Amino acid sequence: MKAKRGFTLVEILIVVVILGILAAIVIPQFTEASSEAKVSSLVSNLQTVRSQIELFKIQHNDMFPGECGDATFVEALTMTTDQYGNKDAAGKYGKYLQSFPKNPFVEDDSATVDDESSAVATSGTPGDGSAGWMWVNHEFRSNDAVDANHLTL
């Protein structure tokens, strides 16, 4: 009589336990890498928008986006404008950004604008997350409630 070949139940259980242990070790590393990628994307987006805000300021006589002309903060950076900051399809200034970037932590590309209060800009608490970004007292920052440290980037 020929002996049957195959795995015993004990051997299969040992393999399953080993795979479970490996998964428990590897999965948290992928989660951490994903979070680090989001922070990297956030920092890159902040640097890009801040540099374009400075370029707008240079080209518009030290005025910031949304402070001059009829364009809102986001429109001033994503549309062409004249020297006074008015939306103008034939304007020679802009587009500073092809599209406004999304905050990777809230997947939102809108911006909250508040030049009257410094409470959000100077407090140590995270933003309320009502928009992806905030423009407060001439500072462009992340506006997510995920991590208070995002306000300091």
C-alpha positions, 0 to 999 in steps of 0.5 A, spaced: 500 500 500 502 506 498 503 512 503 499 518 502 503 524 501 500 531 503 501 536 509 498 534 516 494 539 520 499 541 525 504 543 519 498 547 516 497 550 522 504 552 524 505 555 517 499 559 518 501 562 525 508 563 522 505 567 516 500 571 521 507 573 525 510 576 519 504 580 517 503 583 524 511 585 523 510 587 516 503 591 516 505 596 521 511 598 517 507 599 511 502 604 515 508 608 517 511 609 510 504 611 508 503 616 513 511 619 512 509 619 504 503 624 506 507 628 510 512 629 505 507 631 500 504 636 505 511 639 506 512 639 498 505 642 497 506 648 502 513 649 499 510 650 492 504 654 494 508 659 499 513 660 493 508 662 488 505 666 493 511 670 494 512 670 486 505 673 486 507 678 491 513 681 487 509 681 481 503 685 484 507 691 488 507 687 495 500 685 495 498 678 497 493 674 493 486 676 495 488 682 497 488 686 491 483 686 485 477 682 484 480 675 485 479 670 491 485 667 494 485 661 490 483 664 484 489 669 484 493 663 484 490 659 479 488 664 474 491 669 470 491 677 473 492 684 471 497 688 475 492 690 480 490 683 481 483 683 477 482 676 474 483 677 466 484 672 461 489 676 457 493 678 464 500 677 463 501 675 471 499 667 473 497 662 473 502 661 479 499 654 480 495 649 475 490 647 480 490 648 487 493 642 491 489 638 496 492 637 503 493 629 503 490 628 510 483 631 508 483 630 501 481 638 500 484 643 496 480 649 498 483 655 503 480 658 509 482 665 509 482 670 515 486 676 515 483 679 521 484 674 527 491 671 529 488 666 533 489 660 529 495 662 526 498 663 533 495 657 537 498 651 538 491 647 536 490 644 530 485 647 525 478 645 525 479 642 518 473 646 515 478 646 509 484 643 506 489 650 507 488 656 511 491 663 509 491 667 516 495 673 517 499 672 511 501 665 513 499 659 509 498 653 513 495 646 513 488 646 516 487 639 518 485 636 525 490 630 524 496 633 527 497 639 531 504 639 528 502 640 521 501 647 523 508 648 524 510 646 518 
